[in-house]
Amino acid sequence: MTSFRIVLGVLFAVNAAYTVSVGANHGWNLIDVFLSEVAQMRWQGQFLVDFSSYLLLSGLWVAWRGGFSAGAIMLGVAAACLGILFTSLYVIYLTLRTHGDSRQLLLGVHADGAGVGRH
């Protein structure tokens, strides 16, 4: 679990440094750039749509993991909007809080088995 936490920390640090550098050099108008690239229907836009889908999925997982409580939904929105800058720190926190229990880490309020595997 320590190696996993280190990887998450490196992902956070690299992405934070890159984000600050890009923002400082090109401005913080991410939405305009995003929409422009998507509207051009090129590979960069395809990548951004695919990446946005992963962000949405991570946000939904975070909210689901917390049982869609108000706090879990707010955390999910943070995950979807902030990407790895939020999610890496959140997962590091979860690994510490759950003492490395991957079932608890992944399933959250659903880890007791109630409803797991049921349709």
N, C-alpha and C positions, 0 to 999 in steps of 0.2 A: 504494500500500500504506500510505502514511503516513496518508491520510484514513481508511482502514479501521481502522487502529490507534487513531486519535483517536476514531472512533465507538465502538469497543469500550471504550476508556477512559471515555468519557462514560456508556455503558451501565452499566459497573461502578460508577462514582461515584454515579450517580443511584439505582441499585438498592441500593447499600450504605447510602446516607443514608436512603432510604425504609425499608429493613429495620430499621435501628437505631431510627428514629423509631417505627415500628409496634411493635417489640419493647419499647421503653422505655415506650410509652403503653398497650399492651394485653397485655403479657406475651409469653412465648416458647412458648406452648402451641399451636403451629402444627398439630400432628397432630389435636388435639381439634377445633379450628376446621374443619380440612379435612374430617374424617370427618363432622362435624355438617352441614356444607353439602352434601356429596355425598349423605348420607342423606335430605335433604329433597327431592331430585329437582327442584330449581329451576335456573334459568339459571346462578346462581353455581356450583352444583355441577357443571353441565355444563362450564362454563369450566375448573374445577379438574381435572376428569377429562381434558379435552382438553390442558390445559397439562402435566399429569403425563405424558401420552403423549409430548409433545415432550421432556420431561426424560429419560424413559426412552430415547427415540430418540437424544438427544445422548450419553447414557452409553454406549449400544451402539456408536455411531460412534467414540467415543474408545477404547473397548476394542478394537473391530475394527481401528481404525487402527494400534494397537500390536500387532496379531497375537494378541490375547487372552493376552498374557503376564501374569504376576502383577501387575507394575507397571501395565500397561495396564488391567487389570481394576480395580485400586484407583483409577486416574484416572477410569475410567468411572463407578464408584460415586460419586466426588466430583462429577463432572459431573451425574449424575442427582439427587443430593441437594442440591447447592449451587446448581444452575442457572447463571444468567448471572454470578453472583459468582465462580464457578470458571471457567466456560467462556470468558468474555471474556479473563481473564488467560492462560488456557491457549492460546487462539488468538493472542493478542499474542505470547506466547513462541514459538509455532510459526512465525509470520510472520518473526520475527527469526532463528530457528534455520534455517529453510529458505530464507532470503534472498528471500522473496517468491515462491518457486516454488509456484504454486497446486496443481500436481499432487502434489508431495511433501507439501504442507500437508494436502491433503484425503485422500490415500491412505496416507500413512505408509509402513509396511513393504511395502505392496502397490504402491508407485509404480514399482518396477522393471519392471512389466508382467507379471510371472509371475502367471497366474491372472486377470488383469483381462480381463473380457469372456468368460471361459470359464464353462461351467456344469457 
